[in-house]
Amino acid sequence: MSSPSPPADAFLADHFLIAMPSLADPNFARGVTLLCQHDQDGAMGLTINRRSDFLLGEILRQMGIDTSLPEVASQPVLLGGPVNPDHGFVLHDDARDWGSTLRFGHGLAVTNSRDVLEALARGEGPARCIVVLGYAGWGAGQLEVELVDNAWLTGPADPAVVFDTPLEARWRAAAGAIGVDLDLLSDAVGHA
């Protein structure tokens, strides 16, 4: 007999994972990861506050996509996570139908198809978006263990933190949105 599946509200898609000050993993320390998918099989998310060494113009050139728009070419590309770092994703809130799009939460979407990048290069892409390389992934039950081990704070995703908050302020802003001052938390890990 198989064990029953957890209720859907036990999953954290459309939530932030906010690294606790004690989290030392260099991929996630002081990081904010937006969970795009979470179910009994595992979780997938995009870290939204780590700058890569690339600008969008460089990525577009590598893909053979031309842009003459300096605001597009100079957009920073973020490190979405350590899994598959050569694969790009566009996190946005655009309602149009792009190829290979996963929609989740309150109007958020992640797209990994060429059409959205071509539209961005022409200045016709999503008005609010971030481009990331790689993603964060957890196998079945792995994220739940990390949560029990106090590696993460969780809270509902806030599009204003994703799209409107400066990169260097997102960690504190995400925690502040759930009423947590990270300066008041200890670096020690434990359970009461």
NUKE-285087 format. One line per field, with one value per atom (N, C-alpha, C): atom name; x, y, z. Coordinates in Angstrom, 1 decimal. Layout:
BEGIN
name = CA,...;
c1 = X,...;
c2 = Y,...;
c3 = Z,...;
END
This chain:
BEGIN
name = N,CA,C,N,CA,C,N,CA,C,N,CA,C,N,CA,C,N,CA,C,N,CA,C,N,CA,C,N,CA,C,N,CA,C,N,CA,C,N,CA,C,N,CA,C,N,CA,C,N,CA,C,N,CA,C,N,CA,C,N,CA,C,N,CA,C,N,CA,C,N,CA,C,N,CA,C,N,CA,C,N,CA,C,N,CA,C,N,CA,C,N,CA,C,N,CA,C,N,CA,C,N,CA,C,N,CA,C,N,CA,C,N,CA,C,N,CA,C,N,CA,C,N,CA,C,N,CA,C,N,CA,C,N,CA,C,N,CA,C,N,CA,C,N,CA,C,N,CA,C,N,CA,C,N,CA,C,N,CA,C,N,CA,C,N,CA,C,N,CA,C,N,CA,C,N,CA,C,N,CA,C,N,CA,C,N,CA,C,N,CA,C,N,CA,C,N,CA,C,N,CA,C,N,CA,C,N,CA,C,N,CA,C,N,CA,C,N,CA,C,N,CA,C,N,CA,C,N,CA,C,N,CA,C,N,CA,C,N,CA,C,N,CA,C,N,CA,C,N,CA,C,N,CA,C,N,CA,C,N,CA,C,N,CA,C,N,CA,C,N,CA,C,N,CA,C,N,CA,C,N,CA,C,N,CA,C,N,CA,C,N,CA,C,N,CA,C,N,CA,C,N,CA,C,N,CA,C,N,CA,C,N,CA,C,N,CA,C,N,CA,C,N,CA,C,N,CA,C,N,CA,C,N,CA,C,N,CA,C,N,CA,C,N,CA,C,N,CA,C,N,CA,C,N,CA,C,N,CA,C,N,CA,C,N,CA,C,N,CA,C,N,CA,C,N,CA,C,N,CA,C,N,CA,C,N,CA,C,N,CA,C,N,CA,C,N,CA,C,N,CA,C,N,CA,C,N,CA,C,N,CA,C,N,CA,C,N,CA,C,N,CA,C,N,CA,C,N,CA,C,N,CA,C,N,CA,C,N,CA,C,N,CA,C,N,CA,C,N,CA,C,N,CA,C,N,CA,C,N,CA,C,N,CA,C,N,CA,C,N,CA,C,N,CA,C,N,CA,C,N,CA,C,N,CA,C,N,CA,C,N,CA,C,N,CA,C,N,CA,C,N,CA,C,N,CA,C,N,CA,C,N,CA,C,N,CA,C,N,CA,C,N,CA,C,N,CA,C,N,CA,C,N,CA,C,N,CA,C,N,CA,C,N,CA,C,N,CA,C,N,CA,C,N,CA,C,N,CA,C,N,CA,C,N,CA,C,N,CA,C,N,CA,C,N,CA,C,N,CA,C,N,CA,C,N,CA,C,N,CA,C,N,CA,C,N,CA,C,N,CA,C,N,CA,C,N,CA,C,N,CA,C,N,CA,C,N,CA,C,N,CA,C,N,CA,C,N,CA,C,N,CA,C,N,CA,C,N,CA,C,N,CA,C,N,CA,C,N,CA,C,N,CA,C,N,CA,C,N,CA,C,N,CA,C,N,CA,C,N,CA,C;
c1 = 0.8,0.0,0.9,0.6,1.4,0.9,1.9,1.5,0.7,-0.3,-1.1,-0.3,-0.7,0.0,-0.3,0.7,0.4,-0.7,-1.5,-2.4,-1.7,-2.4,-1.8,-1.3,-2.0,-1.6,-0.3,0.2,1.4,2.6,2.4,3.5,3.7,4.9,5.3,5.6,5.0,5.1,4.5,5.1,4.8,5.1,6.2,6.7,8.2,8.7,10.1,10.7,11.9,12.8,13.9,13.9,14.8,15.9,17.1,18.2,18.4,18.4,18.7,20.2,20.5,21.9,22.9,22.5,23.4,23.7,22.9,23.1,24.4,25.3,26.7,26.9,26.0,26.2,26.4,27.5,27.8,26.8,26.0,25.0,23.8,23.6,22.3,22.5,23.7,23.9,23.4,22.6,22.0,21.2,20.6,19.8,18.3,17.6,16.2,15.9,15.2,14.8,13.3,12.8,11.4,11.0,10.2,9.8,8.7,9.0,8.1,7.3,7.8,7.1,7.5,6.5,6.8,5.7,6.0,5.0,5.7,5.0,5.5,6.8,7.1,8.3,9.5,9.3,10.4,10.1,11.1,10.8,11.8,11.4,12.3,12.0,13.1,13.0,14.1,14.0,15.0,15.5,16.8,17.3,17.3,16.8,16.5,17.4,18.5,19.3,20.8,21.2,22.7,23.0,23.9,24.3,25.3,25.2,26.2,27.2,28.2,29.2,28.7,27.5,27.0,25.9,25.9,24.8,23.9,22.7,21.8,22.3,22.9,23.4,24.4,25.2,26.2,25.5,24.5,23.7,23.0,22.4,21.7,22.7,23.9,24.9,25.3,25.5,25.8,24.7,23.5,22.4,22.1,22.9,22.6,21.4,21.1,19.9,20.5,20.2,20.7,19.7,20.3,19.5,20.3,19.5,20.2,19.7,19.1,18.5,19.5,20.1,21.1,20.5,19.2,18.6,18.4,18.3,18.2,19.6,20.5,21.8,22.5,22.2,22.9,22.2,21.1,20.4,21.2,21.4,22.2,21.4,22.2,21.7,22.0,21.1,21.3,21.6,22.1,22.4,21.2,20.4,19.2,19.4,20.5,20.8,21.9,22.4,23.5,23.2,21.9,21.5,21.4,22.1,22.0,22.4,23.5,23.8,24.0,24.0,24.0,22.7,21.6,20.3,19.6,19.0,18.4,16.9,16.4,15.0,14.7,13.5,13.0,11.8,12.0,10.9,10.2,8.8,8.1,6.6,5.9,4.4,3.6,4.1,3.4,2.4,1.2,0.1,0.1,1.0,1.0,1.5,1.1,1.5,2.8,3.8,5.2,5.3,6.2,6.5,7.2,7.0,7.6,7.5,6.3,6.0,5.3,5.9,5.2,4.6,3.3,2.6,2.4,2.5,2.3,1.9,1.3,1.1,0.1,0.3,-0.5,0.0,-0.1,0.3,1.8,2.6,4.0,4.2,5.3,5.6,7.1,7.5,8.9,8.9,9.6,9.7,11.1,11.3,12.7,12.7,11.9,11.9,12.6,13.1,13.7,12.8,11.5,10.6,10.6,10.7,10.6,11.9,13.1,14.3,14.3,13.8,13.7,12.8,11.7,10.8,11.6,12.3,13.0,14.0,14.7,15.7,15.1,13.9,13.2,12.5,12.5,11.8,10.3,10.0,8.5,8.3,9.2,9.1,8.3,8.3,7.6,8.2,7.3,7.8,8.5,8.1,8.8,9.3,10.7,11.2,12.7,13.1,14.5,14.9,16.2,16.7,17.8,17.7,18.6,19.2,20.3,21.0,21.0,20.5,20.4,19.2,19.0,17.9,18.3,17.5,17.7,16.7,17.2,16.3,16.5,15.4,15.4,14.6,15.1,14.4,13.3,12.5,11.4,11.9,11.2,11.5,12.7,13.6,14.9,14.6,13.8,13.5,12.8,12.0,11.3,12.3,13.3,14.4,15.1,15.4,16.1,15.3,14.0,13.1,13.1,13.0,13.1,14.4,15.5,16.8,17.1,16.0,16.1,17.0,17.1,18.0,17.3,16.0,15.2,14.0,13.7,12.5,11.6,10.3,9.4,8.4,7.9,6.9,6.3,5.1,4.5,5.3,5.4,6.2,5.5,6.3,5.9,6.5,5.7,6.3,7.0,6.7,7.4,8.9,9.1,10.5,11.2,10.5,11.1,11.5,10.6,10.8,11.2,10.8,11.0,12.0,12.5,13.5,14.9,15.8,17.2,17.7,18.5,19.1,19.7,20.5,21.2,20.3,19.0,18.1,17.0,17.0,16.0,16.0,17.1,17.1,16.4,16.8,16.2,14.7,14.4,13.0,12.1,12.6,11.7,11.5,12.5,12.3,11.4,11.6,10.8,9.3,9.0,7.7,6.9,7.6,7.0,7.2,7.7,7.9,9.2,10.2,11.4,12.6,13.2,14.5,15.6,16.3,17.4,18.6,18.7,19.8,19.5,18.3,17.9,18.0,18.3,18.4,19.8,20.0,21.3,21.8,23.1,23.8,23.7,23.4,23.3,22.1,22.1,21.0,20.6,19.3,18.8,17.3,16.8,15.4,15.0,13.9,13.4,12.8;
c2 = -1.2,0.0,1.2,2.2,3.4,4.4,5.3,6.3,7.4,8.0,9.1,10.3,10.9,12.1,13.3,14.2,15.3,16.2,16.9,17.8,18.9,19.4,20.4,21.6,22.0,23.2,23.0,21.8,21.5,21.9,22.1,22.4,23.9,24.3,25.7,26.4,25.9,26.6,28.0,29.0,30.4,30.9,30.4,30.9,31.1,32.0,32.2,31.3,30.8,30.2,31.2,31.6,32.7,32.0,32.1,31.4,32.0,31.1,31.5,32.0,32.9,33.4,32.3,31.1,30.0,29.2,29.3,28.5,28.9,27.9,28.2,27.8,27.0,26.5,27.8,27.8,29.0,29.3,28.3,28.5,29.2,29.1,29.7,30.6,30.8,31.7,33.1,33.6,35.0,35.0,33.9,33.8,33.8,34.2,34.1,33.3,32.2,31.3,31.3,31.6,31.5,30.1,29.4,28.1,28.1,27.6,27.6,26.3,25.2,24.0,23.2,22.6,21.8,20.8,19.5,18.5,17.3,16.1,15.0,14.4,14.8,14.4,15.3,16.4,17.3,18.8,19.6,21.0,21.6,22.7,23.4,24.9,25.7,27.1,27.9,29.2,30.1,31.1,31.1,32.1,33.4,34.4,35.7,36.9,36.5,37.6,37.4,36.6,36.3,36.7,37.7,38.1,37.2,36.9,36.1,37.0,36.4,37.3,37.7,37.5,37.8,38.9,39.6,40.5,39.9,40.3,39.7,39.8,40.9,41.1,40.0,39.5,38.5,37.1,36.9,35.6,35.6,36.7,36.8,36.6,37.2,37.1,35.6,34.9,33.5,32.7,33.1,32.4,32.9,33.8,34.3,35.2,35.9,36.9,38.3,39.1,40.5,41.4,42.4,43.5,44.8,45.8,47.2,48.0,47.4,48.1,48.0,49.1,49.1,48.7,49.0,48.6,47.1,46.4,45.0,44.4,44.9,44.3,44.4,45.5,45.7,45.1,44.4,43.8,42.6,42.6,41.5,40.2,39.2,37.8,37.2,36.6,36.1,34.6,34.1,32.7,32.1,31.3,30.8,29.6,29.0,27.8,27.0,26.0,25.2,24.1,23.8,22.7,23.3,22.6,22.9,24.4,24.9,26.3,26.9,26.0,26.5,26.7,26.4,26.5,27.8,28.6,29.9,29.8,30.7,30.8,32.3,32.6,34.0,33.9,34.6,34.7,36.0,35.9,37.1,37.0,38.0,38.0,38.4,38.1,38.4,37.3,37.7,36.7,36.1,36.6,36.0,34.6,33.9,32.5,32.4,32.0,31.8,30.3,29.8,28.4,28.0,26.7,26.2,27.1,27.3,28.2,27.4,27.6,27.0,28.2,28.2,29.3,28.8,29.7,29.3,30.5,30.3,31.4,32.4,33.7,34.8,35.5,34.8,35.4,35.3,34.6,34.4,33.3,33.4,32.3,32.2,31.1,30.9,30.2,30.9,30.4,30.1,29.0,28.7,28.4,29.2,29.0,30.3,30.1,31.1,32.3,32.0,33.1,34.3,34.0,35.1,35.9,35.3,36.0,36.8,36.3,37.1,38.3,38.2,39.3,40.3,39.8,40.8,41.6,40.9,41.6,42.7,42.5,43.5,44.6,44.4,45.3,45.0,43.8,43.4,42.3,42.0,40.9,41.4,40.5,40.9,42.2,43.0,44.3,44.1,43.1,42.8,41.4,41.3,39.9,39.9,38.8,38.6,37.3,37.3,36.2,35.5,34.2,33.5,32.3,31.9,30.7,29.6,28.4,27.4,27.5,26.5,26.5,25.7,25.8,25.0,23.9,22.7,21.5,20.7,20.0,19.1,17.9,16.7,15.5,15.3,14.3,14.0,14.0,14.8,14.9,15.7,16.0,16.7,18.1,18.9,20.2,20.2,19.2,19.1,18.8,18.0,17.8,19.1,19.9,21.1,22.1,22.1,22.9,22.5,21.2,20.7,21.1,21.1,21.5,23.0,23.8,25.2,25.9,25.4,26.0,27.2,27.2,28.2,28.8,30.0,30.6,30.5,30.5,30.5,31.5,32.0,33.0,33.2,33.6,33.8,34.7,34.3,35.1,36.5,37.5,38.9,39.4,39.6,40.0,41.4,42.2,43.4,43.2,42.1,41.7,41.2,40.4,39.8,40.9,41.8,42.7,44.1,44.6,46.0,46.3,45.3,45.5,45.3,46.2,46.1,44.7,44.1,42.8,42.6,43.5,43.4,43.5,44.0,44.2,43.1,42.1,41.1,40.2,39.8,38.8,39.4,40.6,41.3,41.6,42.1,42.4,41.2,40.1,38.9,38.5,38.5,38.2,39.3,40.5,41.6,41.5,40.9,40.8,39.8,38.9,38.0,38.4,39.6,40.1,39.7,39.3,38.8,39.8,40.2,41.0,40.0,39.8,38.8,39.2,40.5,40.9,40.3,40.0,39.5,38.0,37.3,35.9,35.4,34.4,33.8,33.0,32.9,32.1,30.6,30.3,28.9,28.3,27.0,26.2,25.3,25.1,24.2,24.2,23.4,23.3,23.5,24.1,24.4,23.2;
c3 = 0.0,0.0,0.0,-0.9,-1.0,0.0,0.4,1.4,0.6,1.3,0.7,0.3,-0.8,-1.2,-0.3,0.0,0.8,0.1,0.9,0.3,-0.5,-1.6,-2.5,-1.7,-0.7,0.1,0.9,0.9,1.6,0.7,-0.5,-1.5,-1.5,-2.0,-1.9,-3.2,-4.3,-5.5,-5.3,-5.9,-5.8,-4.4,-3.8,-2.5,-2.7,-1.9,-1.8,-0.8,-1.1,-0.1,0.2,1.4,1.8,2.7,2.2,2.9,4.4,5.3,6.7,6.8,7.7,7.8,8.0,8.5,8.8,7.6,6.5,5.3,4.6,4.6,4.1,2.6,2.1,0.7,-0.2,-0.9,-1.8,-2.9,-3.3,-4.3,-3.7,-2.4,-1.9,-0.7,-0.2,1.0,0.6,1.5,1.4,0.1,-0.3,-1.5,-1.3,-2.4,-2.5,-3.7,-3.5,-4.6,-4.7,-5.9,-6.2,-6.7,-5.9,-6.3,-7.4,-8.5,-9.7,-9.7,-9.1,-9.1,-7.8,-7.2,-6.0,-5.9,-5.8,-5.7,-5.0,-5.0,-4.3,-5.0,-6.2,-6.9,-6.7,-6.1,-5.9,-6.1,-6.3,-6.5,-7.5,-8.1,-9.0,-8.8,-8.7,-8.5,-9.2,-9.1,-9.7,-8.6,-8.4,-7.5,-8.2,-7.5,-8.1,-7.6,-7.0,-6.5,-6.6,-7.6,-7.8,-9.3,-9.4,-10.7,-11.3,-12.6,-13.3,-13.9,-14.6,-15.3,-16.7,-17.0,-18.4,-18.4,-19.5,-19.8,-20.8,-20.9,-21.9,-23.3,-23.7,-25.0,-25.4,-24.4,-24.7,-25.0,-24.2,-24.3,-25.7,-26.0,-27.3,-28.5,-28.4,-29.5,-29.6,-28.5,-28.5,-29.2,-29.1,-29.7,-31.1,-31.6,-33.0,-33.1,-32.0,-31.9,-31.8,-32.7,-32.7,-32.0,-31.3,-30.7,-30.8,-31.1,-31.2,-30.0,-29.0,-27.9,-26.7,-26.3,-25.2,-23.9,-23.6,-22.4,-22.3,-23.4,-23.5,-23.4,-24.2,-24.2,-22.8,-22.1,-20.8,-19.6,-19.8,-18.7,-18.1,-16.8,-16.2,-16.3,-16.4,-16.4,-15.0,-14.4,-13.1,-13.1,-11.9,-11.7,-11.1,-11.8,-11.3,-10.4,-10.4,-9.6,-10.2,-9.4,-9.9,-10.9,-11.1,-12.0,-13.4,-14.4,-15.8,-16.1,-15.6,-15.7,-17.1,-18.1,-19.5,-20.1,-19.4,-19.9,-19.3,-20.2,-19.7,-19.6,-18.7,-18.4,-18.3,-18.7,-18.5,-17.6,-16.4,-15.4,-15.7,-15.8,-16.2,-15.7,-16.0,-15.6,-16.8,-18.0,-19.3,-19.6,-20.0,-20.2,-21.6,-22.5,-23.8,-23.8,-24.9,-25.1,-25.7,-24.9,-25.4,-25.4,-26.2,-26.2,-24.9,-24.5,-23.3,-22.1,-21.7,-20.5,-19.4,-18.2,-17.0,-16.3,-16.1,-15.4,-14.0,-13.0,-11.6,-10.8,-9.7,-8.8,-9.3,-9.0,-9.3,-10.6,-11.7,-12.9,-13.3,-12.5,-12.8,-13.8,-14.6,-15.5,-15.7,-16.1,-16.5,-17.9,-18.8,-20.2,-20.6,-21.3,-21.8,-23.3,-24.0,-25.5,-26.1,-27.3,-28.1,-28.4,-28.6,-29.1,-28.1,-26.8,-25.8,-25.8,-26.1,-26.2,-27.5,-28.6,-29.8,-29.6,-28.9,-28.6,-27.7,-26.7,-25.9,-26.7,-27.6,-28.5,-29.3,-29.7,-30.5,-29.7,-28.4,-27.5,-27.4,-27.7,-27.7,-26.7,-25.8,-24.9,-23.6,-22.6,-21.4,-20.8,-20.3,-19.8,-18.5,-17.7,-16.4,-16.5,-16.5,-16.6,-16.1,-15.7,-15.4,-16.1,-16.6,-17.3,-16.4,-16.3,-15.4,-16.2,-15.7,-16.2,-15.1,-15.5,-14.5,-13.6,-12.8,-11.8,-10.6,-9.6,-8.3,-8.4,-8.0,-8.1,-6.8,-6.4,-5.3,-5.6,-5.3,-5.5,-4.5,-4.7,-3.8,-2.3,-1.5,-0.1,0.3,-0.6,-0.3,0.3,-0.3,0.2,1.6,1.8,3.1,4.2,3.9,4.9,5.2,4.1,4.3,5.2,5.0,5.7,7.2,7.5,8.9,9.5,8.7,9.2,9.3,9.1,9.3,8.3,7.1,6.1,5.4,5.5,4.7,5.6,5.3,5.7,4.4,4.6,3.4,3.6,2.4,2.4,1.0,0.9,-0.4,-1.3,-2.6,-3.5,-3.7,-3.9,-4.0,-5.3,-6.4,-7.7,-7.5,-6.6,-6.4,-6.0,-5.2,-4.8,-6.0,-6.8,-8.0,-9.0,-9.4,-10.5,-10.1,-9.0,-8.7,-7.6,-6.9,-5.8,-6.4,-6.0,-6.5,-6.1,-6.9,-6.7,-5.3,-4.9,-3.6,-2.4,-2.6,-1.5,-1.4,-2.4,-2.5,-1.3,-0.8,0.4,1.6,1.9,3.1,2.8,1.6,1.2,1.3,0.8,0.9,2.3,3.2,4.6,5.2,4.9,5.5,5.1,3.9,3.5,4.4,5.1,6.0,7.5,7.7,9.0,9.7,9.0,9.6,9.3,10.4,10.3,10.4,9.2,9.2,10.1,10.5,11.4,12.8,13.1,14.5,14.6,13.5,13.5,13.8,14.5,14.8,13.6,13.5,12.5,12.9,14.2,14.7,14.2,14.0,13.5,14.7,14.9,15.9,16.0,16.9,17.1,18.5,18.7,20.1,20.7;
END
